[in-house]
């Protein structure tokens, strides 16, 4: 499939798609090592700034879930 290389001003570093048939740009054969599923797919974008964003459909409710992670340095203010 075709995946974004940017989201707004943020450059995508890698993509892992656990839908069927699956894709992982971080491994040589592009096949994810985690299980894939056509009924509950999940996609992960890793950005060059260190942010990780995961998106998936809920398995029990009619809603879309997302998880965003961005590591900060100890003692660094959030505003910086």
ZATOR-593344 format. One record per atom (N, C-alpha, C): atom name; x, y, z; residue number from 0; residue in three letters. Coordinates in Angstrom, 1 decimal, padded with zeros to 4 digits. Layout:
<sites>
<site atome="CA" x="X" y="Y" z="Z" num="NUM" residu="ALA"/>
...
</sites>
This chain:
<sites>
<site atome="N" x="000.8" y="-001.2" z="000.0" num="0" residu="UNK"/>
<site atome="CA" x="000.0" y="000.0" z="000.0" num="0" residu="UNK"/>
<site atome="C" x="000.9" y="001.2" z="000.0" num="0" residu="UNK"/>
<site atome="N" x="000.2" y="002.3" z="-000.1" num="1" residu="UNK"/>
<site atome="CA" x="000.8" y="003.7" z="-000.1" num="1" residu="UNK"/>
<site atome="C" x="000.6" y="004.3" z="001.3" num="1" residu="UNK"/>
<site atome="N" x="001.7" y="004.8" z="001.9" num="2" residu="UNK"/>
<site atome="CA" x="001.6" y="005.4" z="003.2" num="2" residu="UNK"/>
<site atome="C" x="002.1" y="006.8" z="003.1" num="2" residu="UNK"/>
<site atome="N" x="001.7" y="007.6" z="004.1" num="3" residu="UNK"/>
<site atome="CA" x="002.1" y="009.0" z="004.2" num="3" residu="UNK"/>
<site atome="C" x="003.6" y="009.0" z="004.5" num="3" residu="UNK"/>
<site atome="N" x="004.3" y="010.0" z="003.9" num="4" residu="UNK"/>
<site atome="CA" x="005.7" y="010.2" z="004.2" num="4" residu="UNK"/>
<site atome="C" x="005.8" y="011.5" z="005.1" num="4" residu="UNK"/>
<site atome="N" x="004.7" y="012.2" z="005.3" num="5" residu="UNK"/>
<site atome="CA" x="004.6" y="013.4" z="006.2" num="5" residu="UNK"/>
<site atome="C" x="003.2" y="013.5" z="006.7" num="5" residu="UNK"/>
<site atome="N" x="003.1" y="014.0" z="007.9" num="6" residu="UNK"/>
<site atome="CA" x="001.8" y="014.4" z="008.4" num="6" residu="UNK"/>
<site atome="C" x="002.0" y="015.8" z="008.9" num="6" residu="UNK"/>
<site atome="N" x="001.4" y="016.8" z="008.1" num="7" residu="UNK"/>
<site atome="CA" x="001.6" y="018.2" z="008.4" num="7" residu="UNK"/>
<site atome="C" x="003.1" y="018.5" z="008.1" num="7" residu="UNK"/>
<site atome="N" x="003.7" y="019.1" z="009.1" num="8" residu="UNK"/>
<site atome="CA" x="005.2" y="019.4" z="009.0" num="8" residu="UNK"/>
<site atome="C" x="006.1" y="018.3" z="009.6" num="8" residu="UNK"/>
<site atome="N" x="005.5" y="017.1" z="010.0" num="9" residu="UNK"/>
<site atome="CA" x="006.2" y="016.1" z="010.7" num="9" residu="UNK"/>
<site atome="C" x="006.5" y="015.0" z="009.7" num="9" residu="UNK"/>
<site atome="N" x="007.8" y="014.6" z="009.6" num="10" residu="UNK"/>
<site atome="CA" x="008.3" y="013.6" z="008.6" num="10" residu="UNK"/>
<site atome="C" x="008.2" y="012.2" z="009.2" num="10" residu="UNK"/>
<site atome="N" x="007.6" y="011.3" z="008.5" num="11" residu="UNK"/>
<site atome="CA" x="007.4" y="009.9" z="008.9" num="11" residu="UNK"/>
<site atome="C" x="008.7" y="009.2" z="008.8" num="11" residu="UNK"/>
<site atome="N" x="009.1" y="008.5" z="009.8" num="12" residu="UNK"/>
<site atome="CA" x="010.4" y="007.7" z="009.7" num="12" residu="UNK"/>
<site atome="C" x="010.1" y="006.2" z="009.3" num="12" residu="UNK"/>
<site atome="N" x="009.0" y="005.6" z="009.9" num="13" residu="UNK"/>
<site atome="CA" x="008.7" y="004.3" z="009.5" num="13" residu="UNK"/>
<site atome="C" x="007.2" y="004.0" z="009.7" num="13" residu="UNK"/>
<site atome="N" x="006.7" y="003.0" z="009.1" num="14" residu="UNK"/>
<site atome="CA" x="005.3" y="002.6" z="009.2" num="14" residu="UNK"/>
<site atome="C" x="005.2" y="001.1" z="009.4" num="14" residu="UNK"/>
<site atome="N" x="004.3" y="000.7" z="010.3" num="15" residu="UNK"/>
<site atome="CA" x="003.9" y="-000.7" z="010.5" num="15" residu="UNK"/>
<site atome="C" x="002.4" y="-000.8" z="010.5" num="15" residu="UNK"/>
<site atome="N" x="002.0" y="-001.7" z="009.5" num="16" residu="UNK"/>
<site atome="CA" x="000.5" y="-001.9" z="009.3" num="16" residu="UNK"/>
<site atome="C" x="000.2" y="-003.3" z="009.6" num="16" residu="UNK"/>
<site atome="N" x="-000.6" y="-003.6" z="010.7" num="17" residu="UNK"/>
<site atome="CA" x="-000.9" y="-004.9" z="011.1" num="17" residu="UNK"/>
<site atome="C" x="-002.2" y="-005.4" z="010.5" num="17" residu="UNK"/>
<site atome="N" x="-002.7" y="-004.7" z="009.5" num="18" residu="UNK"/>
<site atome="CA" x="-003.9" y="-005.2" z="008.8" num="18" residu="UNK"/>
<site atome="C" x="-003.4" y="-006.3" z="007.8" num="18" residu="UNK"/>
<site atome="N" x="-004.3" y="-007.0" z="007.2" num="19" residu="UNK"/>
<site atome="CA" x="-003.9" y="-008.1" z="006.3" num="19" residu="UNK"/>
<site atome="C" x="-003.6" y="-007.5" z="004.9" num="19" residu="UNK"/>
<site atome="N" x="-002.5" y="-007.7" z="004.2" num="20" residu="UNK"/>
<site atome="CA" x="-001.5" y="-008.7" z="004.5" num="20" residu="UNK"/>
<site atome="C" x="-000.4" y="-008.2" z="005.5" num="20" residu="UNK"/>
<site atome="N" x="-000.3" y="-007.0" z="005.8" num="21" residu="UNK"/>
<site atome="CA" x="000.7" y="-006.5" z="006.7" num="21" residu="UNK"/>
<site atome="C" x="001.9" y="-005.8" z="006.0" num="21" residu="UNK"/>
<site atome="N" x="002.5" y="-004.9" z="006.7" num="22" residu="UNK"/>
<site atome="CA" x="003.7" y="-004.2" z="006.2" num="22" residu="UNK"/>
<site atome="C" x="004.5" y="-003.6" z="007.3" num="22" residu="UNK"/>
<site atome="N" x="005.8" y="-003.6" z="007.2" num="23" residu="UNK"/>
<site atome="CA" x="006.7" y="-003.0" z="008.2" num="23" residu="UNK"/>
<site atome="C" x="007.9" y="-002.5" z="007.5" num="23" residu="UNK"/>
<site atome="N" x="008.0" y="-001.2" z="007.4" num="24" residu="UNK"/>
<site atome="CA" x="009.1" y="-000.6" z="006.7" num="24" residu="UNK"/>
<site atome="C" x="010.4" y="-000.7" z="007.4" num="24" residu="UNK"/>
<site atome="N" x="010.4" y="-001.1" z="008.6" num="25" residu="UNK"/>
<site atome="CA" x="011.7" y="-001.3" z="009.4" num="25" residu="UNK"/>
<site atome="C" x="012.4" y="-002.6" z="009.2" num="25" residu="UNK"/>
<site atome="N" x="011.8" y="-003.5" z="008.6" num="26" residu="UNK"/>
<site atome="CA" x="012.5" y="-004.8" z="008.4" num="26" residu="UNK"/>
<site atome="C" x="012.7" y="-005.1" z="006.9" num="26" residu="UNK"/>
<site atome="N" x="013.7" y="-005.9" z="006.6" num="27" residu="UNK"/>
<site atome="CA" x="014.2" y="-006.0" z="005.2" num="27" residu="UNK"/>
<site atome="C" x="013.1" y="-006.6" z="004.3" num="27" residu="UNK"/>
<site atome="N" x="012.4" y="-007.6" z="004.7" num="28" residu="UNK"/>
<site atome="CA" x="011.4" y="-008.2" z="003.9" num="28" residu="UNK"/>
<site atome="C" x="010.0" y="-007.5" z="003.9" num="28" residu="UNK"/>
<site atome="N" x="009.9" y="-006.4" z="004.7" num="29" residu="UNK"/>
<site atome="CA" x="008.7" y="-005.6" z="004.8" num="29" residu="UNK"/>
<site atome="C" x="007.5" y="-006.3" z="005.4" num="29" residu="UNK"/>
<site atome="N" x="007.7" y="-007.5" z="006.0" num="30" residu="UNK"/>
<site atome="CA" x="006.7" y="-008.3" z="006.6" num="30" residu="UNK"/>
<site atome="C" x="006.7" y="-008.1" z="008.1" num="30" residu="UNK"/>
<site atome="N" x="005.7" y="-007.7" z="008.8" num="31" residu="UNK"/>
<site atome="CA" x="005.7" y="-007.5" z="010.2" num="31" residu="UNK"/>
<site atome="C" x="006.0" y="-008.8" z="011.0" num="31" residu="UNK"/>
<site atome="N" x="006.7" y="-008.7" z="012.1" num="32" residu="UNK"/>
<site atome="CA" x="006.9" y="-009.8" z="013.0" num="32" residu="UNK"/>
<site atome="C" x="005.7" y="-010.0" z="013.9" num="32" residu="UNK"/>
<site atome="N" x="004.9" y="-009.0" z="014.2" num="33" residu="UNK"/>
<site atome="CA" x="003.7" y="-009.1" z="015.0" num="33" residu="UNK"/>
<site atome="C" x="002.6" y="-009.7" z="014.2" num="33" residu="UNK"/>
<site atome="N" x="001.6" y="-010.3" z="014.8" num="34" residu="UNK"/>
<site atome="CA" x="000.5" y="-010.9" z="014.0" num="34" residu="UNK"/>
<site atome="C" x="-000.3" y="-009.9" z="013.3" num="34" residu="UNK"/>
<site atome="N" x="-000.8" y="-010.2" z="012.1" num="35" residu="UNK"/>
<site atome="CA" x="-001.7" y="-009.3" z="011.4" num="35" residu="UNK"/>
<site atome="C" x="-003.1" y="-009.8" z="011.5" num="35" residu="UNK"/>
<site atome="N" x="-004.1" y="-008.9" z="011.2" num="36" residu="UNK"/>
<site atome="CA" x="-005.5" y="-009.2" z="011.3" num="36" residu="UNK"/>
<site atome="C" x="-006.3" y="-008.3" z="010.4" num="36" residu="UNK"/>
<site atome="N" x="-007.2" y="-008.9" z="009.6" num="37" residu="UNK"/>
<site atome="CA" x="-008.1" y="-008.1" z="008.7" num="37" residu="UNK"/>
<site atome="C" x="-009.3" y="-007.7" z="009.5" num="37" residu="UNK"/>
<site atome="N" x="-009.6" y="-008.3" z="010.6" num="38" residu="UNK"/>
<site atome="CA" x="-010.8" y="-007.9" z="011.4" num="38" residu="UNK"/>
<site atome="C" x="-010.4" y="-006.8" z="012.5" num="38" residu="UNK"/>
<site atome="N" x="-009.2" y="-006.7" z="012.9" num="39" residu="UNK"/>
<site atome="CA" x="-008.8" y="-005.7" z="013.9" num="39" residu="UNK"/>
<site atome="C" x="-007.4" y="-005.1" z="013.5" num="39" residu="UNK"/>
<site atome="N" x="-007.3" y="-004.4" z="012.4" num="40" residu="UNK"/>
<site atome="CA" x="-006.0" y="-003.9" z="012.0" num="40" residu="UNK"/>
<site atome="C" x="-005.6" y="-002.7" z="012.9" num="40" residu="UNK"/>
<site atome="N" x="-004.2" y="-002.5" z="012.9" num="41" residu="UNK"/>
<site atome="CA" x="-003.7" y="-001.4" z="013.6" num="41" residu="UNK"/>
<site atome="C" x="-002.5" y="-000.9" z="012.8" num="41" residu="UNK"/>
<site atome="N" x="-002.4" y="000.4" z="012.7" num="42" residu="UNK"/>
<site atome="CA" x="-001.3" y="001.0" z="012.0" num="42" residu="UNK"/>
<site atome="C" x="-000.5" y="001.9" z="012.9" num="42" residu="UNK"/>
<site atome="N" x="000.9" y="001.8" z="012.8" num="43" residu="UNK"/>
<site atome="CA" x="001.8" y="002.6" z="013.7" num="43" residu="UNK"/>
<site atome="C" x="002.7" y="003.5" z="012.8" num="43" residu="UNK"/>
<site atome="N" x="002.7" y="004.8" z="013.1" num="44" residu="UNK"/>
<site atome="CA" x="003.6" y="005.7" z="012.4" num="44" residu="UNK"/>
<site atome="C" x="004.7" y="006.1" z="013.4" num="44" residu="UNK"/>
<site atome="N" x="005.9" y="006.0" z="013.0" num="45" residu="UNK"/>
<site atome="CA" x="007.0" y="006.5" z="013.8" num="45" residu="UNK"/>
<site atome="C" x="007.6" y="007.7" z="013.1" num="45" residu="UNK"/>
<site atome="N" x="007.7" y="008.9" z="013.8" num="46" residu="UNK"/>
<site atome="CA" x="008.1" y="010.1" z="013.2" num="46" residu="UNK"/>
<site atome="C" x="009.6" y="010.4" z="013.5" num="46" residu="UNK"/>
<site atome="N" x="010.2" y="011.2" z="012.7" num="47" residu="UNK"/>
<site atome="CA" x="011.6" y="011.5" z="012.9" num="47" residu="UNK"/>
<site atome="C" x="011.9" y="012.3" z="014.2" num="47" residu="UNK"/>
<site atome="N" x="010.9" y="013.0" z="014.7" num="48" residu="UNK"/>
<site atome="CA" x="011.1" y="013.7" z="016.0" num="48" residu="UNK"/>
<site atome="C" x="010.9" y="012.8" z="017.2" num="48" residu="UNK"/>
<site atome="N" x="010.7" y="011.5" z="017.0" num="49" residu="UNK"/>
<site atome="CA" x="010.6" y="010.6" z="018.1" num="49" residu="UNK"/>
<site atome="C" x="009.1" y="010.2" z="018.5" num="49" residu="UNK"/>
<site atome="N" x="008.2" y="010.9" z="017.9" num="50" residu="UNK"/>
<site atome="CA" x="006.7" y="010.6" z="018.2" num="50" residu="UNK"/>
<site atome="C" x="006.3" y="009.3" z="017.6" num="50" residu="UNK"/>
<site atome="N" x="005.5" y="008.6" z="018.3" num="51" residu="UNK"/>
<site atome="CA" x="004.9" y="007.3" z="017.8" num="51" residu="UNK"/>
<site atome="C" x="003.4" y="007.5" z="017.9" num="51" residu="UNK"/>
<site atome="N" x="002.7" y="007.2" z="016.8" num="52" residu="UNK"/>
<site atome="CA" x="001.2" y="007.3" z="016.8" num="52" residu="UNK"/>
<site atome="C" x="000.7" y="006.0" z="016.3" num="52" residu="UNK"/>
<site atome="N" x="-000.3" y="005.4" z="017.1" num="53" residu="UNK"/>
<site atome="CA" x="-000.9" y="004.2" z="016.7" num="53" residu="UNK"/>
<site atome="C" x="-002.4" y="004.4" z="016.6" num="53" residu="UNK"/>
<site atome="N" x="-003.0" y="003.8" z="015.6" num="54" residu="UNK"/>
<site atome="CA" x="-004.4" y="004.0" z="015.3" num="54" residu="UNK"/>
<site atome="C" x="-005.1" y="002.6" z="015.1" num="54" residu="UNK"/>
<site atome="N" x="-006.2" y="002.4" z="015.6" num="55" residu="UNK"/>
<site atome="CA" x="-006.9" y="001.1" z="015.5" num="55" residu="UNK"/>
<site atome="C" x="-008.4" y="001.3" z="015.7" num="55" residu="UNK"/>
<site atome="N" x="-009.2" y="000.4" z="015.2" num="56" residu="UNK"/>
<site atome="CA" x="-010.6" y="000.3" z="015.4" num="56" residu="UNK"/>
<site atome="C" x="-010.8" y="-000.4" z="016.7" num="56" residu="UNK"/>
<site atome="N" x="-011.8" y="000.0" z="017.5" num="57" residu="UNK"/>
<site atome="CA" x="-012.2" y="-000.7" z="018.7" num="57" residu="UNK"/>
<site atome="C" x="-012.7" y="-002.1" z="018.4" num="57" residu="UNK"/>
<site atome="N" x="-012.4" y="-003.1" z="019.1" num="58" residu="UNK"/>
<site atome="CA" x="-012.9" y="-004.4" z="018.8" num="58" residu="UNK"/>
<site atome="C" x="-014.3" y="-004.7" z="019.4" num="58" residu="UNK"/>
<site atome="N" x="-014.7" y="-003.8" z="020.4" num="59" residu="UNK"/>
<site atome="CA" x="-016.0" y="-004.0" z="021.1" num="59" residu="UNK"/>
<site atome="C" x="-017.0" y="-002.9" z="020.9" num="59" residu="UNK"/>
<site atome="N" x="-016.5" y="-001.7" z="020.5" num="60" residu="UNK"/>
<site atome="CA" x="-017.4" y="-000.6" z="020.3" num="60" residu="UNK"/>
<site atome="C" x="-017.2" y="000.1" z="019.0" num="60" residu="UNK"/>
<site atome="N" x="-018.2" y="000.8" z="018.5" num="61" residu="UNK"/>
<site atome="CA" x="-018.2" y="001.4" z="017.2" num="61" residu="UNK"/>
<site atome="C" x="-017.4" y="002.7" z="017.3" num="61" residu="UNK"/>
<site atome="N" x="-016.1" y="002.7" z="017.6" num="62" residu="UNK"/>
<site atome="CA" x="-015.3" y="003.9" z="017.6" num="62" residu="UNK"/>
<site atome="C" x="-013.8" y="003.6" z="017.2" num="62" residu="UNK"/>
<site atome="N" x="-013.1" y="004.6" z="017.0" num="63" residu="UNK"/>
<site atome="CA" x="-011.7" y="004.6" z="016.5" num="63" residu="UNK"/>
<site atome="C" x="-010.8" y="005.0" z="017.7" num="63" residu="UNK"/>
<site atome="N" x="-009.8" y="004.2" z="017.9" num="64" residu="UNK"/>
<site atome="CA" x="-008.9" y="004.6" z="019.1" num="64" residu="UNK"/>
<site atome="C" x="-007.5" y="005.0" z="018.5" num="64" residu="UNK"/>
<site atome="N" x="-006.9" y="005.9" z="019.3" num="65" residu="UNK"/>
<site atome="CA" x="-005.5" y="006.3" z="018.9" num="65" residu="UNK"/>
<site atome="C" x="-004.7" y="006.4" z="020.2" num="65" residu="UNK"/>
<site atome="N" x="-003.4" y="006.2" z="020.0" num="66" residu="UNK"/>
<site atome="CA" x="-002.4" y="006.4" z="021.1" num="66" residu="UNK"/>
<site atome="C" x="-001.2" y="007.2" z="020.5" num="66" residu="UNK"/>
<site atome="N" x="-000.8" y="008.2" z="021.2" num="67" residu="UNK"/>
<site atome="CA" x="000.3" y="009.1" z="020.8" num="67" residu="UNK"/>
<site atome="C" x="001.3" y="009.1" z="021.9" num="67" residu="UNK"/>
<site atome="N" x="002.6" y="008.9" z="021.6" num="68" residu="UNK"/>
<site atome="CA" x="003.7" y="008.9" z="022.6" num="68" residu="UNK"/>
<site atome="C" x="004.8" y="009.8" z="022.1" num="68" residu="UNK"/>
<site atome="N" x="005.3" y="010.6" z="023.0" num="69" residu="UNK"/>
<site atome="CA" x="006.4" y="011.5" z="022.7" num="69" residu="UNK"/>
<site atome="C" x="007.3" y="011.6" z="023.9" num="69" residu="UNK"/>
<site atome="N" x="008.5" y="011.1" z="023.9" num="70" residu="UNK"/>
<site atome="CA" x="009.3" y="011.1" z="025.1" num="70" residu="UNK"/>
<site atome="C" x="010.0" y="012.4" z="025.2" num="70" residu="UNK"/>
<site atome="N" x="010.0" y="012.9" z="026.5" num="71" residu="UNK"/>
<site atome="CA" x="010.7" y="014.1" z="026.8" num="71" residu="UNK"/>
<site atome="C" x="012.0" y="013.8" z="027.6" num="71" residu="UNK"/>
<site atome="N" x="012.8" y="014.8" z="027.7" num="72" residu="UNK"/>
<site atome="CA" x="014.1" y="014.6" z="028.5" num="72" residu="UNK"/>
<site atome="C" x="013.8" y="015.0" z="029.9" num="72" residu="UNK"/>
<site atome="N" x="014.4" y="014.3" z="030.9" num="73" residu="UNK"/>
<site atome="CA" x="014.3" y="014.6" z="032.3" num="73" residu="UNK"/>
<site atome="C" x="014.7" y="016.1" z="032.6" num="73" residu="UNK"/>
<site atome="N" x="013.8" y="016.8" z="033.3" num="74" residu="UNK"/>
<site atome="CA" x="014.1" y="018.2" z="033.6" num="74" residu="UNK"/>
<site atome="C" x="013.7" y="019.2" z="032.5" num="74" residu="UNK"/>
<site atome="N" x="013.3" y="018.7" z="031.3" num="75" residu="UNK"/>
<site atome="CA" x="012.9" y="019.6" z="030.2" num="75" residu="UNK"/>
<site atome="C" x="011.5" y="020.1" z="030.4" num="75" residu="UNK"/>
<site atome="N" x="011.2" y="021.4" z="030.2" num="76" residu="UNK"/>
<site atome="CA" x="009.9" y="021.9" z="030.3" num="76" residu="UNK"/>
<site atome="C" x="009.1" y="021.5" z="029.0" num="76" residu="UNK"/>
<site atome="N" x="007.8" y="021.2" z="029.2" num="77" residu="UNK"/>
<site atome="CA" x="007.0" y="020.8" z="028.0" num="77" residu="UNK"/>
<site atome="C" x="006.9" y="021.9" z="027.0" num="77" residu="UNK"/>
<site atome="N" x="006.9" y="023.2" z="027.4" num="78" residu="UNK"/>
<site atome="CA" x="006.8" y="024.3" z="026.5" num="78" residu="UNK"/>
<site atome="C" x="008.0" y="024.4" z="025.5" num="78" residu="UNK"/>
<site atome="N" x="009.1" y="023.8" z="025.8" num="79" residu="UNK"/>
<site atome="CA" x="010.3" y="024.0" z="024.9" num="79" residu="UNK"/>
<site atome="C" x="010.2" y="023.1" z="023.7" num="79" residu="UNK"/>
</sites>
